[in-house]
């Protein structure tokens, strides 16, 4: 409480909690696919590899509004895939928080893949080949050699993905709009406040909250990274 008033309004707190929810789901759902795609791009050679690389990084190149429009065209309630998801699983993405999570995941995905690729490239292929020569299955090689070395990269990718999801605006507002309590995340709430004369103070408070959450995530990642390094050094 500051001066007898709450630091954030109820609408702002809803935006904060929704942003955390959306960012967490976006990171959790996209991380396994990002690991798989990064591994394929680094370790495998196949026809269409360059095309896959372009598709992965396309959200970084396209304007976010275009990405949001494409998502709406594919996953909207009247779009083939969107209609099928609703009829089959009862899952609605357009203008729902689930759609915000999807948009955030799509925008964060390229950054996660780039961070993971650096981690995979740091793993000496000769170690993997030696393990396979000694009879280790591909799953065991991944479990006991590749993934342990990749842990710092996985952590970095998770933090990058979470931070990007927290700050995503263009694709999200195009795909799910800016509905308070339903799809309004921190960036869209800040945008909404800035459109109202005299609400700049509320926008500033949300900006400070956003900075605090981002710094907190970075500090947590640093602590976990140090622990992983110390654990690895003790083995």
C-alpha positions as CSV (number, residue, x, y, z in Angstrom):
1,X,0.0,0.0,0.0
2,X,1.3,3.5,-0.9
3,X,-0.5,6.5,0.5
4,X,-3.4,4.4,1.5
5,X,-3.9,3.1,-2.1
6,X,-3.0,-0.2,-3.6
7,X,0.2,-0.1,-5.8
8,X,-1.7,-1.8,-8.6
9,X,-5.4,-1.8,-9.5
10,X,-7.4,-5.0,-9.6
11,X,-7.3,-4.8,-13.4
12,X,-3.5,-4.4,-13.4
13,X,-3.1,-7.4,-11.0
14,X,-5.2,-9.5,-13.4
15,X,-2.9,-8.5,-16.2
16,X,0.2,-9.5,-14.1
17,X,-1.2,-12.9,-13.2
18,X,-2.3,-13.6,-16.7
19,X,1.1,-12.6,-18.1
20,X,2.8,-15.0,-15.7
21,X,0.3,-17.8,-16.6
22,X,0.7,-17.2,-20.4
23,X,4.5,-16.9,-20.2
24,X,4.8,-20.1,-18.1
25,X,2.6,-22.2,-20.4
26,X,4.3,-20.7,-23.5
27,X,7.7,-21.7,-22.2
28,X,6.7,-25.2,-21.0
29,X,4.9,-26.1,-24.1
30,X,7.5,-24.8,-26.6
31,X,10.7,-26.0,-24.8
32,X,10.5,-29.7,-25.8
33,X,9.9,-28.8,-29.4
34,X,12.6,-26.2,-29.4
35,X,15.1,-28.8,-28.0
36,X,14.1,-31.3,-30.7
37,X,14.3,-28.7,-33.6
38,X,17.6,-27.3,-32.3
39,X,19.1,-30.8,-32.1
40,X,17.9,-31.7,-35.6
41,X,19.3,-28.5,-37.1
42,X,22.7,-29.0,-35.5
43,X,23.2,-32.8,-35.7
44,X,21.2,-33.9,-38.8
45,X,21.6,-33.4,-42.5
46,X,18.5,-33.7,-44.6
47,X,16.7,-32.2,-47.6
48,X,14.8,-29.1,-46.6
49,X,17.0,-28.3,-43.6
50,X,17.5,-24.7,-44.7
51,X,13.8,-24.3,-45.3
52,X,13.1,-25.5,-41.7
53,X,15.7,-23.1,-40.4
54,X,13.9,-20.2,-42.3
55,X,10.5,-21.3,-40.9
56,X,11.8,-21.4,-37.4
57,X,13.2,-17.9,-37.6
58,X,10.3,-16.4,-39.6
59,X,8.6,-14.9,-36.5
60,X,11.8,-12.8,-35.9
61,X,11.6,-11.4,-39.4
62,X,7.9,-10.8,-39.8
63,X,6.1,-7.9,-38.1
64,X,4.4,-9.3,-35.0
65,X,1.0,-8.1,-36.3
66,X,1.5,-10.3,-39.4
67,X,2.2,-13.3,-37.2
68,X,-0.9,-12.6,-35.2
69,X,-3.0,-12.3,-38.3
70,X,-1.6,-15.6,-39.6
71,X,-2.4,-17.3,-36.3
72,X,-5.9,-15.9,-36.5
73,X,-6.3,-17.2,-40.0
74,X,-5.2,-20.7,-39.0
75,X,-6.5,-21.0,-35.5
76,X,-9.5,-18.8,-35.5
77,X,-12.9,-20.3,-34.7
78,X,-13.9,-20.3,-38.4
79,X,-10.5,-21.4,-39.6
80,X,-10.2,-25.2,-40.5
81,X,-7.7,-26.0,-37.7
82,X,-9.3,-23.7,-35.1
83,X,-12.8,-25.2,-35.8
84,X,-11.4,-28.7,-35.6
85,X,-9.7,-28.1,-32.3
86,X,-13.0,-26.6,-30.9
87,X,-15.2,-29.5,-32.2
88,X,-12.7,-32.2,-31.2
89,X,-11.2,-31.1,-28.0
90,X,-13.3,-28.1,-27.0
91,X,-10.1,-26.0,-27.3
92,X,-10.7,-22.3,-28.3
93,X,-7.6,-20.2,-29.0
94,X,-8.8,-17.0,-30.7
95,X,-9.7,-14.3,-28.2
96,X,-8.8,-16.6,-25.3
97,X,-5.8,-16.7,-22.9
98,X,-4.9,-20.0,-24.5
99,X,-4.4,-18.1,-27.8
100,X,-2.2,-15.6,-26.0
101,X,0.0,-18.5,-24.8
102,X,0.2,-19.8,-28.4
103,X,1.1,-16.4,-29.8
104,X,3.8,-15.9,-27.1
105,X,5.2,-19.4,-27.7
106,X,5.4,-18.8,-31.4
107,X,7.3,-15.5,-30.9
108,X,9.6,-16.9,-28.3
109,X,10.4,-20.1,-30.2
110,X,13.1,-18.8,-32.5
111,X,15.1,-17.3,-29.5
112,X,14.8,-20.5,-27.6
113,X,16.1,-22.5,-30.6
114,X,19.0,-20.2,-31.1
115,X,20.1,-20.5,-27.5
116,X,19.7,-24.3,-27.6
117,X,21.7,-24.6,-30.8
118,X,24.7,-23.0,-29.0
119,X,24.4,-25.5,-26.2
120,X,24.3,-28.5,-28.6
121,X,27.2,-27.2,-30.6
122,X,29.2,-27.1,-27.3
123,X,28.8,-30.8,-27.0
124,X,31.7,-32.7,-28.5
125,X,30.3,-35.0,-31.2
126,X,33.2,-37.4,-30.5
127,X,31.9,-38.0,-27.0
128,X,28.5,-39.1,-28.5
129,X,30.2,-41.2,-31.1
130,X,32.4,-42.9,-28.5
131,X,29.4,-43.7,-26.3
132,X,27.6,-45.2,-29.3
133,X,30.7,-47.2,-30.2
134,X,30.7,-48.7,-26.7
135,X,27.1,-49.8,-27.2
136,X,25.1,-47.0,-25.7
137,X,21.7,-46.4,-27.4
138,X,20.8,-43.0,-28.9
139,X,18.5,-42.4,-25.9
140,X,21.2,-43.1,-23.4
141,X,23.6,-40.9,-25.3
142,X,21.1,-38.0,-25.1
143,X,20.3,-38.7,-21.5
144,X,23.8,-39.1,-20.1
145,X,26.0,-37.0,-22.4
146,X,24.1,-34.5,-24.5
147,X,21.4,-33.2,-22.1
148,X,23.7,-32.8,-19.0
149,X,26.1,-30.6,-21.0
150,X,23.1,-28.8,-22.5
151,X,21.5,-27.9,-19.2
152,X,22.8,-24.3,-19.0
153,X,21.6,-23.7,-22.5
154,X,18.2,-25.2,-21.7
155,X,18.0,-22.9,-18.7
156,X,19.1,-19.9,-20.8
157,X,16.5,-20.8,-23.5
158,X,13.8,-21.1,-20.9
159,X,14.6,-17.7,-19.4
160,X,14.7,-16.1,-22.9
161,X,11.4,-17.7,-23.8
162,X,9.8,-16.6,-20.6
163,X,11.0,-13.1,-20.9
164,X,10.0,-12.8,-24.6
165,X,6.5,-14.2,-23.7
166,X,6.2,-11.7,-20.9
167,X,6.9,-8.8,-23.3
168,X,5.0,-10.1,-26.4
169,X,2.4,-7.5,-27.7
170,X,1.9,-7.3,-31.4
171,X,1.0,-10.9,-32.2
172,X,-1.0,-11.3,-29.0
173,X,-3.2,-8.3,-29.4
174,X,-3.9,-9.2,-33.0
175,X,-4.8,-12.8,-32.2
176,X,-6.7,-12.5,-28.9
177,X,-7.4,-8.8,-28.7
178,X,-7.1,-6.8,-25.4
179,X,-9.9,-8.1,-23.1
180,X,-9.4,-7.2,-19.4
181,X,-9.3,-10.3,-17.2
182,X,-9.3,-12.6,-20.2
183,X,-6.6,-11.8,-22.7
184,X,-5.1,-8.6,-21.3
185,X,-1.4,-9.1,-20.5
186,X,1.0,-6.6,-19.0
187,X,2.1,-5.1,-22.4
188,X,-1.5,-4.7,-23.6
189,X,-2.6,-3.3,-20.3
190,X,0.2,-0.7,-20.5
191,X,-1.0,0.1,-24.0
192,X,-4.5,0.5,-22.8
193,X,-3.6,2.8,-20.0
194,X,-1.5,5.0,-22.3
195,X,-4.7,5.5,-24.4
196,X,-6.5,7.0,-21.4
197,X,-5.7,10.6,-20.4
198,X,-4.4,10.7,-16.9
199,X,-3.7,7.0,-16.6
200,X,0.0,7.3,-17.2
201,X,0.7,6.6,-13.6
202,X,-1.0,3.2,-13.8
203,X,1.1,2.4,-16.9
204,X,4.3,3.4,-15.1
205,X,3.5,1.1,-12.2
206,X,3.0,-1.8,-14.6
207,X,6.2,-1.0,-16.3
208,X,8.0,-1.1,-13.0
209,X,6.3,-4.5,-12.2
210,X,7.4,-5.8,-15.6
211,X,11.0,-4.7,-15.0
212,X,11.0,-6.3,-11.5
213,X,9.7,-9.6,-12.9
214,X,12.3,-9.7,-15.7
215,X,15.1,-8.9,-13.3
216,X,13.8,-11.6,-10.9
217,X,13.8,-14.1,-13.7
218,X,17.4,-13.2,-14.7
219,X,18.6,-13.5,-11.1
220,X,17.0,-16.8,-10.7
221,X,18.5,-18.1,-13.9
222,X,22.0,-16.9,-12.7
223,X,21.6,-18.7,-9.4
224,X,20.4,-22.0,-11.1
225,X,23.2,-21.7,-13.6
226,X,25.9,-21.4,-10.9
227,X,24.4,-24.4,-9.1
228,X,24.4,-26.4,-12.3
229,X,28.1,-25.5,-12.9
230,X,29.1,-26.4,-9.4
231,X,27.2,-29.7,-9.6
232,X,28.9,-30.5,-12.9
233,X,32.3,-29.6,-11.5
234,X,31.9,-31.9,-8.5
235,X,31.1,-35.0,-10.8
